Amino acid sequence: MRRPVALRLLAALATAAVGIAVGGTLSTPQASAAAGTATGYATQNGGTTGGAGGQTVRASTGTAIHAALCGRASSSTPITIEVTGTINHGNTSKVSGSSCNTADGVIELKQISNVTIIGVGSGAIFDQLGIHIRDSSNIIIQNVTVRNVKKSGSPTSNGGDAIGMESTVRNVWVDHVTLEASGGESEGYDGLFDMKDNTQYVTLSYSILRNSGRGGLIGSSESDLSNGFITFHHNLYENIDSRTPLLRGGIAHIYNNHYVSLHESGINSRAGARAKVENNYFRNSKDVLGTFYTNERGYWQVSGNTFDNVTWSSAGSENYPAGPNPTSNTTVSIPYAYRLDGASCVPDVVRQTAGANTGLRVSDGSCSPQTPPPTTAAPTTAPPTTAPPTTPPPTSGTNLSLGAGADGSSKASGTSYGNVRDGDISTYWSPAGSTGSISIKWGSATRVSRVVIREPSGTQGSIGSWQLVNHDTGAVLASGSGAGAITFTATALSKITFRITSSSGAPRVGEFETYAS
């Protein structure tokens, strides 16, 4: 019989590399501002910039973090919170204010946007205290350690999740963090990195997840299929039982990760989920990819992976391993640019870059880690509506088109109105001719002041002149030519129409994004 996670943890601690002491930190270059820029799916849906351009404050307690959030002019005022020291139950309490919704015993990021939390100095450790993101958008968490968060026993926090997201969360970038437990569910722990109830456009990069029964999930049940567009890259999963991740529905891009000692299963794609799994290194593990513990099958596209001493179980009811010779059973189109390290150098690259207090080093795609410069520039001001850029700039806030309705004047064969509001740039709407209209609509009046029109890769420049129309009144909100960002006076409406009046070839709209600001 396999030993429980707690016993395996003792063995792992005896053989792990530098910095293994729980909560230990290394003497490394300190971060003083968010470094680098978001990657993966966090770059989509308008991008993830966190608190860029806002005030920077320093906090050494959880209460101070909450106070910084509550002290803003509004719940969307950008802010960067630099965190140092150990944050725990003893120094974390609820703070009230009109720009926050905090709670005791957890770092509560609820109903807010445009926030960066970054560890500085000799390190920031959230000890037995989880980070909870709910009904929020445009959040960056960087260079922190979150350890030993419990759902049972004492003290408890965040349902046992180190970082948990739920209920209409958009655009989160978690980077260079260390998430760890000291056992599995029987020892009181749950997931290290969980997403559920309509969480989308998230990237986990250059991070360590270790010594836990569960790595993390995307979707809390077979009926929670509203999550997706998640990227995992350059992470270390070590001494984990399962869920690296568990993916229910949705799309995940999983590349250049190092998996060591996965005891039961690894990437568990199920309930129609699709995962692109490329150039990862799996070592000393079991059933690292497949559909497990259900008959609701998922899918995967695989390439360039290395399987080093990986064992595979036999297929059977509720057990569908991809190995011993994994092959693709779907294709996944990735809408953003990225550079792949070769799988053979992934263990070394991840060793040098992943986790908190590693100098925020990243890989340049040639197996050569480097330290990025700090990101200090404020977001650029939106250009005039008469001449939007071909490539839209990052847009903070929630894309109101997701979950809305869509219709239009006509559609070419093989295209759909709904493709402009699905968050997938590779799907699109095209009119039956060279001109036509596409609309986003809601059940009640919705305030909109910004639109982003995105064309699928390889078709940029096909859209010519256009008008943006308030369909309720017929008023023209803006006009111009070419795809890109469009700003106009904030207007409450139930339907907004993008009318293409000329084009070069067959115009295509991959995404019709709408924002309140």
C-alpha positions as CSV (number, residue, x, y, z in Angstrom):
1,M,0.0,0.0,0.0
2,R,1.3,3.4,-0.9
3,R,2.3,5.6,2.0
4,P,0.1,8.7,2.8
5,V,1.2,12.1,1.6
6,A,2.5,13.1,5.0
7,L,4.9,10.2,5.1
8,R,6.0,10.7,1.5
9,L,6.6,14.4,2.5
10,L,9.2,13.4,5.0
11,A,11.1,11.4,2.4
12,A,10.8,14.3,-0.1
13,L,12.1,16.8,2.5
14,A,15.2,14.6,3.1
15,T,16.2,14.6,-0.6
16,A,15.0,18.0,-1.9
17,A,17.3,20.7,-3.3
18,V,18.4,24.1,-1.9
19,G,15.8,26.0,0.1
20,I,13.8,23.0,1.2
21,A,13.1,24.1,4.8
22,V,9.4,24.9,5.0
23,G,9.0,28.7,4.6
24,G,12.8,29.1,4.1
25,T,14.0,31.8,1.8
26,L,17.1,32.4,-0.2
27,S,19.3,35.5,-0.4
28,T,18.4,36.8,-3.9
29,P,17.9,40.1,-5.7
30,Q,14.8,41.6,-4.2
31,A,11.8,42.8,-6.2
32,S,10.6,46.3,-5.8
33,A,7.9,46.4,-8.4
34,A,6.1,43.9,-10.6
35,A,8.6,42.6,-13.1
36,G,8.0,41.4,-16.6
37,T,4.6,41.2,-18.3
38,A,1.8,38.7,-18.2
39,T,2.1,35.6,-20.4
40,G,-0.3,33.0,-21.7
41,Y,-4.1,33.3,-21.6
42,A,-3.7,36.2,-19.1
43,T,-2.7,38.3,-22.1
44,Q,-6.1,37.8,-23.7
45,N,-9.5,39.3,-23.0
46,G,-7.8,42.8,-22.8
47,G,-4.7,41.7,-20.9
48,T,-3.6,41.6,-17.3
49,T,-1.7,44.6,-15.9
50,G,-2.7,44.5,-12.2
51,G,-2.0,47.8,-10.4
52,A,0.2,49.3,-13.1
53,G,0.0,53.1,-13.1
54,G,-1.4,53.3,-9.6
55,Q,0.0,54.0,-6.1
56,T,2.5,51.6,-4.6
57,V,2.3,50.9,-0.8
58,R,4.2,48.6,1.6
59,A,2.4,46.1,3.9
60,S,3.8,43.6,6.5
61,T,0.5,42.3,7.8
62,G,-2.7,41.0,6.3
63,T,-4.6,43.8,7.9
64,A,-2.4,46.3,6.2
65,I,-3.1,44.6,2.8
66,H,-6.8,44.9,3.4
67,A,-6.4,48.5,4.5
68,A,-4.5,49.3,1.3
69,L,-7.4,47.9,-0.7
70,C,-10.0,49.8,1.3
71,G,-8.1,53.1,1.2
72,R,-8.4,53.4,-2.6
73,A,-10.7,55.9,-4.2
74,S,-12.7,53.1,-5.8
75,S,-12.7,49.3,-6.0
76,S,-11.0,49.7,-9.5
77,T,-8.3,52.3,-8.6
78,P,-5.0,50.7,-9.6
79,I,-2.7,49.8,-6.7
80,T,0.5,47.8,-6.1
81,I,0.9,46.3,-2.7
82,E,4.5,45.3,-1.8
83,V,4.4,42.6,0.9
84,T,7.2,41.7,3.3
85,G,7.5,39.4,6.3
86,T,5.1,36.7,7.5
87,I,1.4,37.2,7.1
88,N,-0.7,35.0,9.3
89,H,-4.0,34.7,11.3
90,G,-2.6,36.8,14.1
91,N,-2.1,39.9,11.9
92,T,-4.9,39.5,9.4
93,S,-8.4,41.0,10.2
94,K,-11.3,42.4,8.2
95,V,-11.1,46.1,7.2
96,S,-14.2,47.9,5.9
97,G,-14.5,50.5,3.2
98,S,-16.4,51.4,0.0
99,S,-13.6,50.1,-2.2
100,C,-13.2,46.7,-0.6
101,N,-15.0,43.6,0.7
102,T,-12.5,41.9,3.1
103,A,-12.7,39.2,5.8
104,D,-10.9,37.8,8.8
105,G,-8.5,34.9,8.4
106,V,-7.9,35.1,4.7
107,I,-6.5,37.6,2.1
108,E,-9.8,38.6,0.5
109,L,-9.7,40.0,-3.0
110,K,-13.4,40.3,-3.6
111,Q,-15.3,42.5,-6.0
112,I,-12.2,44.5,-6.9
113,S,-9.9,45.0,-9.9
114,N,-6.5,46.4,-11.0
115,V,-4.4,45.0,-8.1
116,T,-0.8,43.7,-7.8
117,I,0.4,41.9,-4.7
118,I,4.2,41.3,-4.8
119,G,6.6,40.0,-2.3
120,V,9.7,42.2,-1.7
121,G,12.7,42.3,0.6
122,S,13.8,39.0,2.2
123,G,10.5,37.4,1.3
124,A,6.7,37.4,1.8
125,I,5.2,34.3,3.4
126,F,1.5,33.7,3.9
127,D,1.6,31.1,6.7
128,Q,-1.6,29.0,7.1
129,L,-3.4,31.9,5.3
130,G,-4.9,31.5,1.9
131,I,-5.6,34.1,-0.9
132,H,-9.2,34.2,-2.1
133,I,-10.2,35.9,-5.4
134,R,-13.9,36.3,-6.0
135,D,-15.9,38.4,-8.5
136,S,-12.7,40.2,-9.5
137,S,-10.5,41.0,-12.5
138,N,-7.0,42.1,-13.5
139,I,-5.1,40.7,-10.6
140,I,-1.3,39.9,-10.3
141,I,0.2,37.9,-7.5
142,Q,4.0,37.6,-7.7
143,N,7.0,36.4,-5.7
144,V,5.2,35.1,-2.5
145,T,5.0,31.8,-0.6
146,V,1.7,30.4,0.6
147,R,2.0,27.4,2.9
148,N,0.0,25.0,4.9
149,V,-3.5,26.4,4.4
150,K,-6.1,24.0,6.0
151,K,-9.7,23.3,5.6
152,S,-9.9,21.2,8.8
153,G,-8.1,21.4,12.0
154,S,-6.8,24.7,13.3
155,P,-6.5,27.3,12.1
156,T,-8.5,27.1,8.9
157,S,-8.5,29.4,5.9
158,N,-9.9,29.7,2.4
159,G,-11.4,26.2,2.4
160,G,-7.9,24.7,2.5
161,D,-6.8,26.3,-0.8
162,A,-3.5,28.1,-1.0
163,I,-4.9,30.3,-3.9
164,G,-8.6,29.9,-4.8
165,M,-10.6,31.7,-7.5
166,E,-14.4,31.6,-8.0
167,S,-17.5,33.4,-9.2
168,T,-16.8,35.4,-12.4
169,V,-13.0,35.9,-12.1
170,R,-11.2,37.3,-15.1
171,N,-7.5,37.9,-16.0
172,V,-5.3,36.7,-13.2
173,W,-1.5,36.3,-13.5
174,V,0.1,34.3,-10.7
175,D,3.9,34.2,-11.2
176,H,7.0,33.1,-9.3
177,V,5.1,31.8,-6.3
178,T,5.7,28.8,-4.0
179,L,2.5,27.0,-3.0
180,E,3.0,24.1,-0.5
181,A,1.2,21.9,2.0
182,S,2.3,19.3,4.5
183,G,0.1,16.4,3.4
184,G,-3.2,15.6,1.8
185,E,-6.9,15.8,2.7
186,S,-6.6,13.5,5.7
187,E,-4.1,16.0,7.1
188,G,-6.5,18.9,6.6
189,Y,-5.4,20.3,3.3
190,D,-7.2,20.8,-0.1
191,G,-5.9,22.3,-3.4
192,L,-3.0,24.5,-4.0
193,F,-4.4,26.4,-7.0
194,D,-8.2,26.1,-7.6
195,M,-10.5,27.8,-10.1
196,K,-14.2,27.4,-10.3
197,D,-17.6,29.0,-11.1
198,N,-16.7,31.0,-14.2
199,T,-13.0,31.7,-13.8
200,Q,-11.2,32.5,-17.1
201,Y,-8.0,33.9,-18.6
202,V,-5.6,32.9,-15.9
203,T,-1.8,32.1,-16.2
204,L,0.3,30.3,-13.6
205,S,4.0,30.7,-14.4
206,Y,7.4,30.0,-12.9
207,S,5.9,28.6,-9.7
208,I,6.4,25.6,-7.4
209,L,3.5,23.4,-6.2
210,R,4.6,20.6,-3.8
211,N,3.9,18.3,-0.9
212,S,0.1,18.1,-1.3
213,G,-2.6,15.6,-2.2
214,R,-4.1,17.9,-4.8
215,G,-2.3,20.3,-7.1
216,G,-5.4,22.1,-8.3
217,L,-8.6,22.0,-10.3
218,I,-10.4,23.9,-13.0
219,G,-14.1,23.3,-12.3
220,S,-15.6,22.0,-9.1
221,S,-17.8,19.4,-10.6
222,E,-18.8,17.8,-13.9
223,S,-21.5,20.5,-14.3
224,D,-19.1,23.4,-13.6
225,L,-17.9,23.9,-17.1
226,S,-17.8,27.7,-17.3
227,N,-14.1,27.9,-16.6
228,G,-11.1,27.8,-19.0
229,F,-8.5,29.6,-21.0
230,I,-5.8,28.7,-18.4
231,T,-2.0,28.6,-19.1
232,F,0.5,26.6,-17.0
233,H,4.1,27.1,-17.9
234,H,7.6,26.6,-16.3
235,N,6.1,25.3,-13.1
236,L,7.4,22.5,-10.8
237,Y,4.9,20.0,-9.5
238,E,6.6,17.8,-6.9
239,N,5.3,15.1,-4.5
240,I,1.6,15.5,-5.5
241,D,-1.0,12.8,-5.5
242,S,-3.2,14.2,-8.3
243,R,-4.8,17.2,-10.1
244,T,-1.8,18.8,-11.9
245,P,-4.4,20.0,-12.9
246,L,-7.8,18.5,-13.0
247,L,-9.5,20.1,-15.9
248,R,-13.3,20.0,-16.3
249,G,-14.4,21.5,-19.6
250,G,-12.7,24.5,-21.0
251,I,-9.2,24.8,-22.6
252,A,-5.8,24.7,-20.9
253,H,-2.3,25.2,-22.4
254,I,0.3,23.3,-20.4
255,Y,3.9,23.6,-21.5
256,N,7.5,23.5,-20.2
257,N,6.5,22.2,-16.8
258,H,8.5,19.8,-14.7
259,Y,6.5,17.0,-13.0
260,V,8.3,14.9,-10.3
261,S,6.7,12.2,-8.1
262,L,3.0,12.4,-9.1
263,H,1.7,9.4,-7.2
264,E,-1.8,8.7,-8.5
265,S,-2.4,10.8,-11.6
266,G,-1.3,14.1,-13.3
267,I,-3.1,16.1,-15.9
268,N,-6.7,14.9,-15.7
269,S,-8.7,16.2,-18.7
270,R,-12.3,15.3,-18.4
271,A,-15.9,16.4,-19.1
272,G,-15.1,17.6,-22.6
273,A,-12.0,19.6,-21.6
274,R,-9.2,20.1,-24.1
275,A,-5.6,20.5,-23.1
276,K,-2.6,21.3,-25.3
277,V,0.4,19.6,-23.5
278,E,3.8,20.3,-25.0
279,N,7.5,20.1,-24.1
280,N,6.9,19.1,-20.5
281,Y,9.2,16.7,-18.5
282,F,7.5,14.0,-16.5
283,R,9.7,12.0,-14.1
284,N,9.2,9.2,-11.6
285,S,5.4,9.5,-11.8
286,K,2.2,7.5,-12.6
287,D,-0.6,8.2,-15.1
288,V,0.6,11.7,-15.9
289,L,-2.1,12.4,-18.5
290,G,-5.5,11.0,-19.3
291,T,-9.1,11.0,-18.0
292,F,-9.4,9.5,-14.5
293,Y,-12.1,8.8,-11.9
294,T,-14.9,9.4,-14.4
295,N,-16.4,8.2,-17.7
296,E,-16.9,11.8,-18.9
297,R,-13.9,11.8,-21.3
298,G,-11.6,14.8,-22.0
299,Y,-9.1,15.4,-24.8
300,W,-5.5,16.4,-25.3
301,Q,-3.0,17.4,-28.0
302,V,0.5,16.3,-27.2
303,S,3.9,17.0,-28.6
304,G,7.6,17.2,-27.5
305,N,7.0,15.8,-24.0
306,T,9.6,13.6,-22.2
307,F,8.4,10.6,-20.1
308,D,11.2,9.6,-17.7
309,N,10.3,6.5,-15.6
310,V,6.6,7.0,-16.0
311,T,4.2,4.1,-15.3
312,W,0.8,3.7,-16.8
313,S,-2.2,1.8,-15.4
314,S,-4.5,-0.3,-17.6
315,A,-7.5,1.3,-19.2
316,G,-10.9,0.5,-17.7
317,S,-14.1,2.1,-16.4
318,E,-13.4,5.6,-15.1
319,N,-9.7,5.1,-16.0
320,Y,-8.4,6.2,-19.4
321,P,-4.7,6.9,-19.3
322,A,-3.1,8.5,-22.4
323,G,-0.1,6.2,-22.2
324,P,2.1,4.3,-22.5
325,N,2.4,6.0,-25.9
326,P,0.4,9.2,-25.7
327,T,-1.1,10.5,-28.9
328,S,-3.3,13.5,-29.7
329,N,-7.1,13.1,-29.8
330,T,-7.9,16.8,-30.5
331,T,-6.3,20.0,-31.7
332,V,-6.1,23.2,-29.7
333,S,-5.4,26.6,-31.3
334,I,-3.4,29.0,-29.1
335,P,-4.2,32.7,-29.7
336,Y,-1.0,34.2,-28.2
337,A,2.7,34.0,-29.0
338,Y,5.0,32.0,-26.8
339,R,8.5,30.4,-26.9
340,L,9.1,26.8,-26.1
341,D,12.1,25.5,-24.3
342,G,13.1,22.0,-25.3
343,A,11.8,19.3,-22.9
344,S,15.3,18.0,-22.2
345,C,16.3,21.3,-20.5
346,V,13.1,21.9,-18.7
347,P,14.2,20.4,-15.3
348,D,17.3,22.7,-15.3
349,V,15.4,25.8,-16.4
350,V,12.6,25.3,-13.9
351,R,15.1,24.6,-11.1
352,Q,16.7,28.0,-11.8
353,T,13.5,30.1,-12.3
354,A,10.5,28.6,-10.5
355,G,9.2,29.7,-7.1
356,A,9.4,32.8,-4.9
357,N,12.7,34.4,-4.1
358,T,14.5,33.2,-7.3
359,G,15.1,36.7,-8.7
360,L,12.0,36.6,-10.9
361,R,14.1,34.9,-13.6
362,V,12.4,33.7,-16.7
363,S,13.4,31.7,-19.8
364,D,13.9,33.2,-23.2
365,G,12.9,30.0,-25.1
366,S,16.5,28.9,-25.6
367,C,17.0,27.2,-22.2
368,S,18.8,30.3,-20.9
369,P,17.3,31.9,-17.8
370,Q,17.4,35.7,-17.4
371,T,16.1,38.4,-15.0
372,P,13.5,40.7,-16.6
373,P,13.7,44.5,-15.9
374,P,11.0,46.0,-13.6
375,T,7.8,47.1,-15.3
376,T,7.2,50.7,-14.3
377,A,5.5,52.3,-17.2
378,A,1.9,53.2,-16.8
379,P,-0.8,51.9,-19.2
380,T,-1.0,54.0,-22.4
381,T,-3.9,56.2,-23.1
382,A,-6.4,54.8,-25.6
383,P,-6.0,56.3,-29.1
384,P,-8.7,58.3,-30.8
385,T,-11.6,56.3,-32.2
386,T,-11.0,57.6,-35.7
387,A,-7.7,55.7,-36.0
388,P,-7.6,52.6,-33.8
389,P,-4.4,50.4,-33.9
390,T,-4.4,47.2,-35.8
391,T,-3.3,45.4,-32.6
392,P,-5.5,46.4,-29.6
393,P,-3.7,47.4,-26.5
394,P,-4.3,45.7,-23.1
395,T,-7.7,46.5,-21.7
396,S,-8.4,46.1,-17.9
397,G,-11.8,45.2,-16.5
398,T,-14.3,42.5,-17.3
399,N,-15.2,41.7,-20.9
400,L,-19.0,42.2,-20.8
401,S,-19.5,40.2,-24.0
402,L,-18.7,36.9,-22.3
403,G,-22.0,35.4,-21.3
404,A,-24.0,38.0,-23.4
405,G,-26.0,37.2,-26.6
406,A,-25.0,37.9,-30.2
407,D,-26.7,38.2,-33.5
408,G,-26.0,39.9,-36.9
409,S,-27.1,40.7,-40.4
410,S,-25.8,37.4,-42.0
411,K,-23.1,34.8,-41.5
412,A,-20.8,33.0,-43.9
413,S,-20.9,29.2,-44.0
414,G,-19.0,27.7,-41.1
415,T,-19.1,30.8,-38.9
416,S,-21.3,31.8,-36.0
417,Y,-22.5,35.0,-34.3
418,G,-21.6,33.4,-30.9
419,N,-17.9,33.0,-31.9
420,V,-17.3,36.7,-31.3
421,R,-18.1,36.4,-27.6
422,D,-16.5,33.0,-26.7
423,G,-13.1,34.3,-25.7
424,D,-11.4,32.2,-28.4
425,I,-9.7,34.3,-31.1
426,S,-9.3,31.3,-33.4
427,T,-13.1,31.1,-33.9
428,Y,-14.9,33.9,-35.7
429,W,-17.9,35.5,-37.5
430,S,-17.8,36.6,-41.1
431,P,-20.7,38.1,-43.0
432,A,-22.1,36.4,-46.1
433,G,-20.7,39.2,-48.2
434,S,-18.0,41.9,-47.9
435,T,-20.1,44.0,-45.5
436,G,-22.4,43.2,-42.6
437,S,-23.2,43.7,-39.0
438,I,-22.5,41.8,-35.8
439,S,-24.1,42.7,-32.4
440,I,-23.6,42.0,-28.7
441,K,-26.8,42.2,-26.7
442,W,-27.9,41.9,-23.0
443,G,-31.2,41.3,-21.3
444,S,-31.1,44.8,-19.7
445,A,-29.4,48.1,-20.3
446,T,-25.6,47.8,-19.8
447,R,-23.1,50.6,-19.6
448,V,-20.4,50.5,-22.2
449,S,-17.6,53.0,-23.1
450,R,-15.0,50.8,-24.8
451,V,-15.0,48.2,-27.5
452,V,-12.2,46.0,-28.8
453,I,-12.5,44.3,-32.2
454,R,-10.0,41.5,-32.7
455,E,-9.3,39.7,-36.0
456,P,-8.1,36.1,-36.1
457,S,-4.4,35.5,-36.7
458,G,-3.5,35.8,-40.4
459,T,-6.6,37.9,-41.4
460,Q,-5.6,41.2,-39.9
461,G,-6.4,44.2,-42.1
462,S,-9.4,42.8,-43.8
463,I,-11.8,45.1,-42.0
464,G,-12.2,48.4,-43.7
465,S,-14.5,51.2,-42.7
466,W,-17.0,50.7,-39.9
467,Q,-19.6,52.3,-37.7
468,L,-20.3,51.4,-34.0
469,V,-24.0,51.9,-33.4
470,N,-26.3,52.0,-30.4
471,H,-28.9,49.6,-31.7
472,D,-31.5,50.8,-29.3
473,T,-31.6,54.3,-30.7
474,G,-29.7,54.0,-34.0
475,A,-27.1,56.6,-32.9
476,V,-23.6,56.2,-34.2
477,L,-21.3,56.0,-31.3
478,A,-18.0,56.0,-33.3
479,S,-16.7,55.5,-36.8
480,G,-13.4,54.7,-38.4
481,S,-11.5,52.0,-40.2
482,G,-9.6,48.8,-39.2
483,A,-9.9,46.6,-36.2
484,G,-8.7,47.6,-32.8
485,A,-9.8,49.6,-29.7
486,I,-12.7,52.0,-29.9
487,T,-13.6,54.4,-27.0
488,F,-16.6,56.6,-26.8
489,T,-18.9,58.4,-24.3
490,A,-20.2,55.9,-21.8
491,T,-23.6,54.8,-22.9
492,A,-26.3,52.5,-21.3
493,L,-27.7,50.2,-24.0
494,S,-29.1,46.7,-24.4
495,K,-27.5,46.1,-27.8
496,I,-24.4,47.4,-29.6
497,T,-23.7,46.8,-33.3
498,F,-20.4,46.8,-35.2
499,R,-21.3,47.6,-38.8
500,I,-18.7,46.9,-41.5
501,T,-19.3,49.2,-44.4
502,S,-16.2,48.2,-46.5
503,S,-13.6,45.5,-46.4
504,S,-10.6,43.9,-48.2
505,G,-11.6,40.4,-49.0
506,A,-13.8,38.5,-46.5
507,P,-13.8,40.4,-43.1
508,R,-13.6,38.3,-40.0
509,V,-14.3,39.2,-36.4
510,G,-12.7,36.9,-33.9
511,E,-13.8,38.7,-30.7
512,F,-16.2,41.6,-30.2
513,E,-15.2,42.7,-26.6
514,T,-17.1,45.3,-24.6
515,Y,-16.0,47.1,-21.5
516,A,-17.6,49.5,-19.0
517,S,-14.4,51.5,-18.9
